[in-house]
Amino acid sequence: MNFEATPDQRAAAATYRAIALRHFAPSPRRGFDWATWRALSEAGLWRTLVAGRDAGADASLNVFIAAFEAIVTATRSVGFAMALANQATVIRALLLHGTPAQRDRFLPALTSGAVAATAISEKGTGTEIRALQSRVTLDGQDGRLDGHKYNISHAPDAALILVAASATHDGRPGTALVLLDPQRAGVTRTAPQETLGVADLPIGDMTFDGVPVGTDDLLCSPKDGLRVLMDIASMNRALFGLLCADVVGPFLDDALAYVGERGALGVTLDKHQHVQRRLVDIHVGAERSRWMALAALDQLRAGDPSALASCSIAKLGGARDLTQAALHLLAIYGSDGYRRGPLATFVADALAMGTAGGTEEMHARNIFSQMQRRATASHMHAA
């Protein structure tokens, strides 16, 4: 595990940070910042993921991660960072699990900035993969997709949707991962829905009514679908954990400047130990979350089975630390922070990360399941 930045990583971070700073709209934001998305895409952000495709999809991942962290810090937007993570997740899924024909079909558009979305969550069951009610029914090479997806990032405007649905393979339950053009007959999408946080990220629902699908639309065989979906979800979870750590940085810098200037009776806020403690806790949480996320990504890249738990730990811990950081900042700024503005927006966005990419309960179940598997394996080995 070597986290020393290479020249390519440093160059990518500098390039994409500058683009983000030049284009991104300041808070408050209503609606997705397409200008920044297009600028980053045109500069080659998504091509960093496919640059090393002959050596495997993860060969150039570190360059993308360096760029990702720089953009997240520069834009200060949880919603925009989520969109970046989701796009990278789908591109990596195609590189690792897609057929050559699927890569040729979809990657040129995605690397040019066409938006991809992953549709797992359903109303009532959330992101519980084993309880999917959306279903693919296959009959030879042809089939149909029926069901509903709920609270899907970029559902209203994505050009490609990776849909997770239940299926039957050789008489056994399986998981179908459908690469779906949302313009296909039978697909209905809602307009962006009103949400408490991440107002700059279009979130909506999708309904599938007899949508025609073929085996060439499937990312993998349904018998391998659960394993592949866990790999895809793990990547997304780790990136979500990383964005939770990185987005805090500029707000912490602002707070340090604020407490050094704000005060009363000749004493600035930074002289008070309770204020120092809050700021230190924010920094410790961000560092803890960042290194956990990077370690989880490293495990995932190496094919380490521990990555399944580590990526959930990264997301769960990152969301908790982000929420606590937001509350600390709100306490430090007092009534200044409570007024509608950048900090109030950040607090609402931080709360959104508690459920984005899976609830605490879902991640806790996954982590506990991996703990049990490890304990069982250790017990059997000892016996």
Secondary structure per residue as TSV (DSSP state, phi and psi in degrees):
chain	resnum	aa	ss	phi	psi
A	1	M	-	360.0	111.2
A	2	N	-	-126.0	113.5
A	3	F	-	-103.9	12.6
A	4	E	-	-72.6	127.7
A	5	A	-	-68.1	135.8
A	6	T	-	-85.0	166.3
A	7	P	H	-56.4	-38.7
A	8	D	H	-64.0	-39.9
A	9	Q	H	-67.0	-42.9
A	10	R	H	-64.6	-39.8
A	11	A	H	-65.9	-42.2
A	12	A	H	-63.3	-43.0
A	13	A	H	-60.6	-45.0
A	14	A	H	-65.9	-42.6
A	15	T	H	-62.4	-51.1
A	16	Y	H	-78.4	-25.9
A	17	R	H	-63.8	-44.4
A	18	A	H	-62.9	-41.0
A	19	I	H	-64.1	-44.7
A	20	A	H	-62.8	-43.4
A	21	L	H	-65.2	-32.7
A	22	R	H	-75.4	-31.5
A	23	H	H	-108.2	-26.3
A	24	F	-	-71.2	137.4
A	25	A	-	-79.5	137.9
A	26	P	-	-70.7	161.7
A	27	S	S	-72.6	150.8
A	28	P	S	-80.8	145.0
A	29	R	-	-115.8	134.1
A	30	R	-	-125.1	107.8
A	31	G	S	104.0	156.4
A	32	F	-	-72.1	142.9
A	33	D	-	-87.3	84.2
A	34	W	H	-68.2	-29.5
A	35	A	H	-61.9	-45.2
A	36	T	H	-68.6	-41.4
A	37	W	H	-58.0	-46.1
A	38	R	H	-65.9	-40.5
A	39	A	H	-63.3	-43.5
A	40	L	H	-65.4	-41.6
A	41	S	H	-65.8	-43.8
A	42	E	H	-65.4	-28.6
A	43	A	T	-78.5	-7.6
A	44	G	T	101.9	18.0
A	45	L	T	-54.7	-47.9
A	46	W	T	-75.3	-22.4
A	47	R	H	-71.5	-18.7
A	48	T	H	-63.1	-27.4
A	49	L	H	-75.5	-28.9
A	50	V	H	-102.0	-1.5
A	51	A	T	-59.6	-34.3
A	52	G	T	-106.3	31.4
A	53	R	G	-61.4	-29.7
A	54	D	G	-68.6	-23.4
A	55	A	G	-97.9	5.8
A	56	G	-	107.8	151.2
A	57	A	T	-62.2	-27.9
A	58	D	T	-91.7	0.3
A	59	A	T	-62.6	-36.7
A	60	S	T	-106.9	16.5
A	61	L	H	-62.5	-34.9
A	62	N	H	-63.0	-34.4
A	63	V	H	-65.7	-43.9
A	64	F	H	-62.5	-42.8
A	65	I	H	-60.9	-40.5
A	66	A	H	-61.2	-43.5
A	67	A	H	-65.9	-43.0
A	68	F	H	-57.6	-47.9
A	69	E	H	-62.8	-40.4
A	70	A	H	-65.0	-40.9
A	71	I	H	-67.4	-43.7
A	72	V	H	-60.1	-43.6
A	73	T	H	-65.1	-39.8
A	74	A	H	-72.0	-37.4
A	75	T	H	-86.4	-22.7
A	76	R	-	59.2	23.5
A	77	S	-	-119.0	117.8
A	78	V	H	-63.9	-43.2
A	79	G	H	-62.8	-44.9
A	80	F	H	-65.4	-39.3
A	81	A	H	-63.7	-38.5
A	82	M	H	-61.0	-41.3
A	83	A	H	-63.2	-40.7
A	84	L	H	-60.6	-46.1
A	85	A	H	-63.2	-41.9
A	86	N	H	-64.3	-41.5
A	87	Q	H	-64.0	-46.0
A	88	A	H	-61.8	-36.9
A	89	T	H	-63.3	-43.5
A	90	V	H	-70.3	-41.1
A	91	I	H	-61.2	-45.6
A	92	R	H	-62.2	-38.9
A	93	A	H	-60.9	-42.1
A	94	L	H	-64.8	-42.0
A	95	L	H	-65.3	-40.6
A	96	L	H	-84.1	-36.6
A	97	H	H	-120.6	-13.9
A	98	G	S	-79.0	161.5
A	99	T	-	-79.7	161.6
A	100	P	H	-54.9	-38.5
A	101	A	H	-65.7	-39.8
A	102	Q	H	-66.7	-39.9
A	103	R	H	-64.3	-43.1
A	104	D	H	-64.9	-31.4
A	105	R	H	-76.1	-39.6
A	106	F	H	-108.9	-32.7
A	107	L	H	-64.0	-39.2
A	108	P	H	-55.9	-42.7
A	109	A	H	-70.1	-44.0
A	110	L	H	-65.0	-40.1
A	111	T	H	-73.8	-12.9
A	112	S	T	-92.6	-3.6
A	113	G	T	114.6	-3.1
A	114	A	-	-61.5	134.4
A	115	V	-	-85.0	136.8
A	116	A	E	-111.2	150.8
A	117	A	E	-133.1	152.1
A	118	T	E	-113.2	123.1
A	119	A	E	-110.4	98.6
A	120	I	-	-113.6	-48.5
A	121	S	-	-62.4	138.2
A	122	E	B	-130.2	149.7
A	123	K	T	-67.3	126.2
A	124	G	T	100.2	-35.7
A	125	T	T	-115.2	-9.0
A	126	G	B	61.6	-134.7
A	127	T	T	-101.8	22.1
A	128	E	-	-70.2	104.0
A	129	I	G	-61.8	-36.5
A	130	R	G	-79.1	-2.0
A	131	A	G	-115.8	20.8
A	132	L	-	-60.3	130.3
A	133	Q	-	-98.1	-24.2
A	134	S	-	-62.0	142.7
A	135	R	E	-140.6	139.8
A	136	V	E	-104.8	125.3
A	137	T	E	-108.9	117.2
A	138	L	E	-104.5	142.2
A	139	D	E	-137.7	91.4
A	140	G	T	71.6	-126.0
A	141	Q	T	-86.4	-8.8
A	142	D	E	-114.7	161.5
A	143	G	E	-170.1	-172.2
A	144	R	E	-143.8	151.8
A	145	L	E	-115.4	128.2
A	146	D	E	-131.5	144.1
A	147	G	E	147.3	-164.2
A	148	H	E	-147.7	141.1
A	149	K	E	-123.6	145.8
A	150	Y	E	-129.1	135.4
A	151	N	E	55.3	57.2
A	152	I	E	-102.1	123.6
A	153	S	E	-62.4	131.1
A	154	H	T	64.0	16.0
A	155	A	T	-56.7	-37.8
A	156	P	T	-67.6	-22.4
A	157	D	T	-137.5	6.5
A	158	A	-	-67.2	147.7
A	159	A	S	-91.5	-16.8
A	160	L	E	-144.5	133.9
A	161	I	E	-120.5	126.0
A	162	L	E	-93.9	106.6
A	163	V	E	-101.6	128.5
A	164	A	E	-96.6	129.4
A	165	A	E	-146.8	158.3
A	166	S	E	-76.3	157.2
A	167	A	E	-158.9	169.0
A	168	T	E	-118.7	131.2
A	169	H	E	-127.4	118.3
A	170	D	T	52.8	40.5
A	171	G	T	79.1	2.1
A	172	R	E	-115.2	150.4
A	173	P	E	-62.3	140.6
A	174	G	E	-144.8	-177.1
A	175	T	E	-127.6	121.7
A	176	A	E	-95.9	133.9
A	177	L	E	-115.0	106.4
A	178	V	E	-101.0	126.1
A	179	L	E	-89.1	104.2
A	180	L	E	-119.1	128.7
A	181	D	-	-77.0	116.2
A	182	P	T	-67.7	-6.8
A	183	Q	T	-83.3	-4.4
A	184	R	S	-66.5	147.6
A	185	A	T	-56.9	136.9
A	186	G	T	97.8	-6.0
A	187	V	E	-98.5	127.9
A	188	T	E	-122.8	134.7
A	189	R	E	-124.4	143.8
A	190	T	-	-85.5	166.7
A	191	A	-	-71.1	164.5
A	192	P	-	-55.5	136.2
A	193	Q	-	-93.1	153.5
A	194	E	-	-75.4	129.5
A	195	T	-	-131.2	159.7
A	196	L	S	-63.9	-44.8
A	197	G	S	-123.9	-173.1
A	198	V	-	41.4	51.0
A	199	A	T	-66.3	-16.9
A	200	D	T	-90.6	7.2
A	201	L	S	-114.7	117.7
A	202	P	-	-66.3	119.2
A	203	I	E	-123.3	131.3
A	204	G	E	-154.2	-173.9
A	205	D	E	-114.3	161.3
A	206	M	E	-137.3	142.9
A	207	T	E	-123.6	136.8
A	208	F	E	-118.4	120.1
A	209	D	E	-125.4	93.2
A	210	G	E	62.9	37.6
A	211	V	E	-69.4	123.1
A	212	P	E	-69.9	130.9
A	213	V	E	-135.2	150.4
A	214	G	E	-121.0	170.7
A	215	T	G	-63.7	-24.4
A	216	D	G	-75.1	-8.6
A	217	D	G	-88.8	-8.4
A	218	L	B	-89.0	131.6
A	219	L	S	-65.9	-30.3
A	220	C	S	-158.5	175.7
A	221	S	-	-68.1	143.2
A	222	P	H	-55.8	-27.2
A	223	K	H	-69.0	-24.3
A	224	D	H	-99.3	-1.5
A	225	G	H	-61.4	-41.4
A	226	L	H	-64.3	-44.4
A	227	R	H	-62.2	-44.9
A	228	V	H	-66.5	-41.1
A	229	L	H	-64.0	-37.1
A	230	M	H	-64.5	-36.8
A	231	D	H	-66.2	-43.6
A	232	I	H	-63.5	-47.0
A	233	A	H	-63.4	-35.8
A	234	S	H	-63.8	-41.6
A	235	M	H	-59.2	-46.3
A	236	N	H	-64.1	-40.4
A	237	R	H	-63.6	-44.0
A	238	A	H	-64.4	-41.7
A	239	L	H	-66.1	-35.8
A	240	F	H	-63.9	-41.4
A	241	G	H	-61.4	-39.7
A	242	L	H	-67.5	-41.7
A	243	L	H	-66.3	-32.4
A	244	C	H	-60.3	-37.5
A	245	A	H	-74.3	-43.5
A	246	D	H	-74.6	-34.2
A	247	V	T	-69.4	-19.9
A	248	V	H	-71.1	-33.2
A	249	G	H	-47.8	-54.9
A	250	P	H	-65.9	-31.4
A	251	F	H	-69.8	-34.6
A	252	L	H	-67.2	-41.4
A	253	D	H	-60.6	-43.1
A	254	D	H	-60.8	-42.0
A	255	A	H	-66.3	-38.1
A	256	L	H	-62.1	-40.8
A	257	A	H	-67.2	-40.1
A	258	Y	H	-62.1	-48.1
A	259	V	H	-71.8	-19.7
A	260	G	H	-78.9	-17.2
A	261	E	H	-108.2	-32.8
A	262	R	-	-86.2	136.2
A	263	G	E	-176.0	-174.0
A	264	A	E	-151.9	149.5
A	265	L	T	56.1	36.0
A	266	G	T	78.6	8.2
A	267	V	E	-122.3	120.1
A	268	T	E	-79.1	159.3
A	269	L	G	-61.6	-30.4
A	270	D	G	-70.2	-4.8
A	271	K	G	-87.3	-10.7
A	272	H	S	-89.0	129.6
A	273	Q	H	-63.9	-34.3
A	274	H	H	-67.9	-29.9
A	275	V	H	-73.0	-43.4
A	276	Q	H	-57.4	-42.5
A	277	R	H	-62.1	-42.8
A	278	R	H	-61.6	-43.7
A	279	L	H	-66.5	-40.6
A	280	V	H	-64.2	-41.9
A	281	D	H	-60.8	-39.4
A	282	I	H	-61.5	-46.8
A	283	H	H	-63.9	-45.7
A	284	V	H	-61.0	-43.7
A	285	G	H	-62.0	-42.9
A	286	A	H	-65.0	-42.9
A	287	E	H	-65.1	-44.2
A	288	R	H	-58.9	-46.3
A	289	S	H	-66.5	-41.0
A	290	R	H	-63.6	-48.2
A	291	W	H	-70.6	-32.4
A	292	M	H	-64.8	-43.0
A	293	A	H	-65.3	-42.8
A	294	L	H	-64.2	-39.9
A	295	A	H	-65.1	-40.2
A	296	A	H	-63.9	-42.1
A	297	L	H	-62.6	-37.7
A	298	D	H	-65.1	-42.8
A	299	Q	H	-63.4	-41.8
A	300	L	H	-63.2	-42.5
A	301	R	H	-63.0	-35.5
A	302	A	H	-83.0	-5.7
A	303	G	T	75.5	22.1
A	304	D	-	-73.1	125.8
A	305	P	T	-57.9	-25.1
A	306	S	T	-65.0	-15.7
A	307	A	H	-61.8	-30.3
A	308	L	H	-58.4	-43.1
A	309	A	H	-78.6	-41.7
A	310	S	H	-61.6	-38.6
A	311	C	H	-68.0	-35.9
A	312	S	H	-67.9	-39.7
A	313	I	H	-61.4	-41.7
A	314	A	H	-61.4	-44.9
A	315	K	H	-70.2	-45.6
A	316	L	H	-62.5	-48.7
A	317	G	H	-67.0	-39.8
A	318	G	H	-62.6	-43.3
A	319	A	H	-65.3	-40.3
A	320	R	H	-63.9	-46.4
A	321	D	H	-65.1	-37.2
A	322	L	H	-65.0	-44.7
A	323	T	H	-61.8	-44.0
A	324	Q	H	-65.7	-37.8
A	325	A	H	-61.9	-43.0
A	326	A	H	-61.8	-41.5
A	327	L	H	-68.9	-37.6
A	328	H	H	-60.8	-45.0
A	329	L	H	-63.9	-39.6
A	330	L	H	-62.9	-38.8
A	331	A	H	-67.3	-38.8
A	332	I	H	-66.7	-43.6
A	333	Y	H	-79.8	-19.6
A	334	G	T	60.3	-135.4
A	335	S	H	-65.3	-25.1
A	336	D	H	-62.7	-38.1
A	337	G	H	-78.2	-25.3
A	338	Y	H	-75.9	-22.7
A	339	R	S	-67.2	147.2
A	340	R	T	-60.5	126.3
A	341	G	T	173.2	-165.2
A	342	P	H	-55.9	-43.1
A	343	L	H	-71.2	-42.7
A	344	A	H	-60.6	-39.1
A	345	T	H	-62.6	-43.6
A	346	F	H	-62.0	-41.2
A	347	V	H	-61.6	-46.1
A	348	A	H	-63.6	-40.2
A	349	D	H	-64.8	-39.7
A	350	A	H	-61.6	-41.0
A	351	L	H	-63.1	-32.8
A	352	A	H	-62.6	-30.0
A	353	M	T	-69.9	-11.4
A	354	G	T	-65.5	-27.9
A	355	T	T	-115.8	-21.8
A	356	A	T	-61.8	131.9
A	357	G	T	74.3	18.9
A	358	G	S	110.0	139.9
A	359	T	-	-75.2	167.3
A	360	E	H	-57.1	-41.9
A	361	E	H	-61.0	-43.3
A	362	M	H	-63.6	-44.8
A	363	H	H	-67.4	-37.5
A	364	A	H	-62.2	-40.3
A	365	R	H	-63.4	-42.2
A	366	N	H	-63.9	-45.2
A	367	I	H	-62.8	-44.0
A	368	F	H	-63.6	-39.4
A	369	S	H	-61.2	-42.3
A	370	Q	H	-67.9	-35.7
A	371	M	H	-61.5	-43.0
A	372	Q	H	-64.6	-42.0
A	373	R	H	-61.6	-42.8
A	374	R	H	-64.7	-42.6
A	375	A	H	-65.0	-40.5
A	376	T	H	-64.2	-43.5
A	377	A	H	-63.3	-40.7
A	378	S	H	-65.8	-40.0
A	379	H	H	-65.0	-43.3
A	380	M	H	-66.1	-37.9
A	381	H	H	-65.8	-40.4
A	382	A	H	-67.1	-33.5
A	383	A	-	-72.6	360.0
